[in-house]
Amino acid sequence: MIHLEYLDRPHSVQTAPVVCMHCDSPTCAEVCPADAIKRTADGVVQAARKPRCIACNNCVLACPFGVPKMATDLELMMKCDMCYDRTSVGKKPMCATVCPSQALFYGTEDEIERLRPNSVPVNRFQFGDQTITTQVRVMAPKTPAVEYVDVTSSLNAQAIGQDIFFNILEEPFTGGK
Amino acid sequence: MALLPVDCTAILERFGPHLAYSEGLRLTTGVEPDRIVDTHCCFCGQQCGIRLKVKDNQVFGFEPREDFPFNQGMLCPKGVKRYLQGSHPDRLLSCYERDPRSPGGFRPLPYERAIERVASEIQRIQSAYGPDAFALLSGASLTNEKAYLIGKFAHMALKTANIDYNGRLCMVSAGAGNKKAFGVDRAANPWSDILKAEVIWISGANVAECAPITTNYIWQAREFGAKVIVIDPRITPIARTCDLFLPIKPGSDVALFNGVLHLMIENDWLDHEFINSHTAGFNDVAESVKAWTPEKTAAVTGVSERGIRQAAEWWGRAKTSFLMHARGIEHHSHGVQNVLGAINLVLASGRIGRPGCGYGTITGQANGQGAREHGQKCDQLPGYRELNNPAHRAEVAQVWGIDPRELPHAGADAYEIFRKIDRGEIRGLLSICFNPMVSLPDNNFIRRALDKVEFYAAVDFFLNETAHHADVVLPSALQEEDEGTVTQLEGRVIKINKAVDCPGDARPDWKIVQDLAHRLGCERGFSFQSPREIFEELRRASRGGIADYSGITYEKIEKQNGVFWPCPDEKHTGTPRLFEPGSWNPVAQGAGPFYFADGKARFNVATYTPSAETTDEDYPVILTTGRVVSQYLSGTQTRRIGPLVDQYPEPRVEMHPRLASRLGIADGDWTTVESRRGQLTLRAQVVTTIRPDTIFIPYHWAGSQSVNQLTISAQDPISRIPEFKVCAVRLRKTPSTGS
C-alpha cells in the first residue's frame, strides 16, 4: 500500500509517491509497543501483523517518511511491504511494474546505471542529527556528488520544475485580458 | 420523439453511474484463476498489454503484461482499475424501450422484438424520407472488424450517406494534415524512435495524463540527454520536467510553428539536400513565413521572443528529433493548419524516416488509428479509400459483390448530422459506441436536436447520457467479451482476446448489426460467424489500399506482438517506420518514400487565423478543455469505476491566482462560468500552472457538470473537427445560497 501526494498543487503539478523506504533500522518497528512490525532477513519491513497490531498509531507518528497509514475501520496499520507476495517469488512490486513514468523503478544497480546514466542511487537520509539508511534508493544527480539527502533542509525547497517557468510566466503579460 | 422519458434523477437512480469497488472474489487473496488472458487495455490509443484474470466468467483482477514491447508491464490508473467495469451493477443485460411508467423510464424488451422495432423504424423512415434520412454514429473504440462491418452496413445495407464516427472529435485534423503532407495518415515512427532523439517537441499534448506510458519514452530519452520542449497553455505534468516550456496562448500554435520556421530559414538550420530531393512546395512556405518575425510571433502567441528563439535553435541544430502533437493543436477551427505548420518544421529539418528521426500524432481512442481507416468515416471506404473516388468505389464494390452505383457518396460529419436532424433532413438515428451529449460541443443544441428526431436507437453496454433520449437501447459487449484487432497509436495492429462471455442479452456490436441487416433483408454480405471471418474480408478489402492489411493474420499478430501496417503480403513482417529512404509504397510505386506519385512530401502553407470566438469585453477569458488522468473520454466506463472517480471526483475550474484575485475567487469557491451558449457552476482550483488569461475545465462529465454546454461548435473547414480548445467565457464567484 502506497499513497500519492501533491507537493504544492497551487504552484506545481509535482506529485510524489510515498513508498516504504524499508529502513535498515526501522523507526516504526522500534516504537511499536506490540512488536507487530517485522523486518525480514532480506531487509523488507513488513506491514503490521494483524493479530498483534493494537492500532495505537505510534508508527504513523514516528515514521520519518510519513509512510504508515492507520486503517481505523480495520484497526490495523497498513503500509507498503514491497509487495512481499510478488517480490518473494521473483516478480517486481506492482507499483514499480505499472509506473508509467518509471519514477518508481525496481531492478539491479546495473540496470539503473544503464537507464539513468546521469544519476546515482542514494540511500542515506539525514533528519537533524539522525541518519537513516534504507533498502529503497532515491536517484540523485551525479554532479555535484551527493552522499546523503538532507531531508530537513529540503523541506523548504520549492517543488521541482518551477525555475524554468517563473521567468517566462512572470514576463509582462501581453495576451488577452 | 426523444425527450427524456422520466426525470433525469430517476434514470440515474436506475441505470447509474454507480461506483464499482473491489469486493467478493476481487478482494479475496489466493484465488486461483480459471485462466489468464493476454490482451490489451480497453481505453486509450496506446493499447497497453495487460493480462486479465478470469474465474467463473468474471474478470476479477489483472497482471501486468511485461512481454508486450510497447508498455512492458506499465499501466496508468485507468488500466489498473479497468477490470472493475465487468460484472458492473449498471450493465445493460437486456434491450430496453422507453416507457415513462417504468422505473428509470425504460422497460425491458426481448432482443428479437428490439431488432424488429429498430429495423421497422429504419424502413419506415427511409421509405418516407429517403435513405439518407437515417443516420449512423459510431465510435473509434470499436475494433477494426466492427468498424469495417458498421461502415459496410451503412453503405451497403442502409445505403445512407450519413454515417460518421467520434474520431471526428479526435483524429481528423491530424489525419487531414498528414494526408496533405505525406499522402498517408499514420504515426511515421514506432515509439522506440523517441528514445534515440536529441530533441523532443511536444505541442498540445498532455502526455502524462492522456497517454501516460509515453511519459516513460520521453523521460528515458531525457535521461540519455534529450532536450524536451513542451508547448501548452498549462504546465501539465510532462511540462514540469521539460527543458523549455512555452506557455502558448490557446489557438495560436500555427503562428509559433511559422515563427520557428522563419528562424530556421534565417539561420540556415535546414536540410537542403532533403528539401530538394524529397519535398515539394518549400519556396511558397518560406515566402509565407517571412512575416513571422520573432516579434510578431511573440505578440500573437503570448510566448517570449527568448523562448521562441531557444526552441528554434534547439530544433534547428538537432541531429535527431521527434515531434509529437495531440488534440491541443488539433481541436481548432484551424486545426489542420496547425498540423501542417508542425509538419513543415519536420520536413525543413529533414529528420524523418530514419532511426531517431520521427513524427507522430498521439491517437486518442483505443482504435483511433484503425477506426479511421476502414469506412465508418463519412467520406471513406475500407483501406483508407475514398467514397467519392470512382476507382476506390469500384474496388470495394467488387469485394462486396455490388454495383458501385449502389454505394452512396460522402455524407455529413458527426456534428453536421445533428444540424441535419435540427433541419428535419435526418429523421432517424442509430448510435453505437458514441455519447454525443457529453462529447460534442454546445450540447444544449445536441439535446434540442435529439428532441426532434423521430426515432433514436442506442447501442452501448451502459446507458450513456445520450441513450437517455433513446427509443430503443440494445446492450453491447465490453471489450473483454469479444475478440478482434485494434490499430494502436504507432500503427501497430494488435489483437484483443476474449476473456469472458457476454452476460444476459448483451452481444457484440457486429452481431447486433448483422441481425439488423438480416431483418432489413440483407443476408448477403452479413453472415459472418466470427470476428476472424470479418477480418479476412477486411484484409481483402484493404488490399492495394494505403492502409493495406492484406498480409496481416491473427497468428502473425500473436507471433510478432503486433504488425505495423502496411503489410501487403503474407511474408511481409510489417512496416514499423514509414518513409525510410528507398521504401516502396503503392502510390509512389518506388518514385520516393512519400505517398504521392512523385514520392515527395509536400510543404503546405500554414495560415494563421484567429479562433472562431475571441475574447471581448463581455466574455474576456479563454476557456480550454481537456482530460484528467483517471477519467476517459465521455466517462461512460470510468465514471462507474469507484477508485478512478475518487482520484478526481468532479470537474473543477482551473484558473491562475491573478485572474482569481481580480474576481474575488478563492480556491474551492463555487464559480459560475458562462459562454454565449450555456453556463455551469463548479468549484475553483486556483493554481499558477495555467496562463492567467485562460481557464481549463475537463470534459468527462455529463449534465450540469458538462463543460460542453459552453464550448463552441465552430469546425475546421477541412477536417470538420470542432473547436474544443478555444471559446470565450466570463466567470464569477457564485453567490452563496445560504443553505
Interface residues (C-beta under 8 A of the other chain):
Chain A: R9 P10 H11 S12 V13 Q14 T15 D85 K92 M94 T97 V98 C99 P100 S101 Q102 L115 R116 P117 N118 S119 I160 G161 I164 F165 I168 L169 E171 F173 T174 G175 G176 K177
Chain B: T29 P64 E66 G73 M74 L75 C76 G79 V80 A208 P212 I213 T215 N216 W219 Q220 E223 F224 G225 I235 T236 P237 A239 R240 T241 C242 D243 L244 F245 L246 P247 K249 A298 A299 G302 V303 S304 G307 T614 T615 P620 V621 I622 P657 D667 Q685 V686 V687 T688 T689 R691 P692 D693
